[in-house]
Amino acid sequence: MWKLFIGILSAGNHFAERMAARKSWMQHPLIKSLNVVARFFVALHGRKEVNVELMKEADFFGDIVIVSYMDNYDLVVLKTVAICEYGVRSVATNYIMKCDDDTFVRIDAVIKEMKKVHSGGSLYVGNMNYHHKPLRYGKWAVTYEEWPEDYYPPYANGPGYIVSYDIARYIVSEFEKHKLRLFKMEDVSMGMWVEQFNSSMPVEYVHSGKFCQFGCIDNYYTAHYQSPRQMICMWNKLQQEGKAQCCNMR
Ligand SMILES: *[C@@H]1O[C@H](CO)[C@@H](O)[C@H](O)[C@H]1NC(C)=O
C-alpha cells in the first residue's frame, strides 16, 4: 500500500490556520484510512499562555508534534529535520512531504502525480528552482558567512515538496552524526541535502509548477498563502463541483 507522510510547518499562535486545514483538505478519506498521515510541527512560543493552549490543542486533536525549542526563523530548518525524523521513525511511509500551514494540499492529485513519476528510485518532487543566487542586500539578505557559494543548489520551493523515504533517512542519519550542514532557509537546505545524497545515489528531480509558490492557479496540486476562508472555499469547490479552483477572496 502506498503511503505518504505530510509535515506541516506551523506556529504556536496559528490556531485558526490549523483549524482551517483540519476542516478542509485534512478531511480527505485517505487521511481517515491512514494511508496519508499529516502532522503539524510547532515549536514552543515565547508566551507561556500560548504554550498552555498548544498543549491542550495537541492533546485534543493528536495531530501536533511539538519540537522542543523556541520559534525563531533561523531554526525553521530544524523543523524540517524533525519532519524527516518523524516520517522515518514514527509512521510507515514511502514519501515525506513538507508544507506550510497556509498551504492547501490536494492529496489525491499529489498522490496521482507521485504514482506517475514513481520509478522505484529516489525522488525529489516540487516546484524546482535552478541557478538561484542568494540575495546579498536588504531585509532578507544572506551573508557570505551563512552561504559562501555564489549559487544555491537546485531546490524545490518550501510551501510544498516531497522526498522519498531513503532521502529522509539519510538526512536523519547525517543529523545524528552531527554532519548535516544547516542553512536558515529550509527549502535551500533540503536542496543541499538532496544534492549530497545524489552524489552517491541517483535522485530523480521532478519539477511541477502545480506546486504553487505564489498563491493559487486552477488545477493546482498545492496552493500557497491561502487564508482559512479560502481553504474552506477551495475544499467546498472540490467536494461539490469536483473542481480544483482557486478562491479569490481573502
Ligand atoms: C545528480 O548526480 C548525477 C550523477 O553524479 C549528476 O549528473 C546530476 O547532475 C546530479 N543532479 C543534480 C540535480 O545535482
Ligand as a Chemical Component Dictionary entry (heavy atoms), coordinates in Angstrom:
data_LIG
# 
_chem_comp.id                   LIG 
_chem_comp.type                 NON-POLYMER 
_chem_comp.pdbx_formal_charge   0 
_chem_comp.three_letter_code    LIG 
# 
loop_
_chem_comp_atom.comp_id 
_chem_comp_atom.atom_id 
_chem_comp_atom.alt_atom_id 
_chem_comp_atom.type_symbol 
_chem_comp_atom.charge 
_chem_comp_atom.model_Cartn_x 
_chem_comp_atom.model_Cartn_y 
_chem_comp_atom.model_Cartn_z 
_chem_comp_atom.pdbx_ordinal 
LIG C1 C1 C 0 22.900 14.031 -9.635  1  
LIG O1 O1 O 0 24.027 13.223 -9.826  2  
LIG C2 C2 C 0 24.316 12.951 -11.191 3  
LIG C3 C3 C 0 25.449 11.944 -11.210 4  
LIG O2 O2 O 0 26.546 12.403 -10.468 5  
LIG C4 C4 C 0 24.657 14.243 -11.896 6  
LIG O3 O3 O 0 24.923 14.001 -13.260 7  
LIG C5 C5 C 0 23.458 15.184 -11.764 8  
LIG O4 O4 O 0 23.769 16.433 -12.359 9  
LIG C6 C6 C 0 23.071 15.373 -10.317 10 
LIG N1 N1 N 0 21.838 16.133 -10.271 11 
LIG C7 C7 C 0 21.709 17.272 -9.601  12 
LIG C8 C8 C 0 20.424 17.985 -9.783  13 
LIG O5 O5 O 0 22.575 17.709 -8.881  14 
# 
loop_
_chem_comp_bond.comp_id 
_chem_comp_bond.atom_id_1 
_chem_comp_bond.atom_id_2 
_chem_comp_bond.value_order 
_chem_comp_bond.pdbx_ordinal 
LIG C1 O1 SING 1  
LIG C1 C6 SING 2  
LIG O1 C2 SING 3  
LIG C2 C3 SING 4  
LIG C2 C4 SING 5  
LIG C3 O2 SING 6  
LIG C4 O3 SING 7  
LIG C4 C5 SING 8  
LIG C5 O4 SING 9  
LIG C5 C6 SING 10 
LIG C6 N1 SING 11 
LIG N1 C7 SING 12 
LIG C7 C8 SING 13 
LIG C7 O5 DOUB 14 
# 
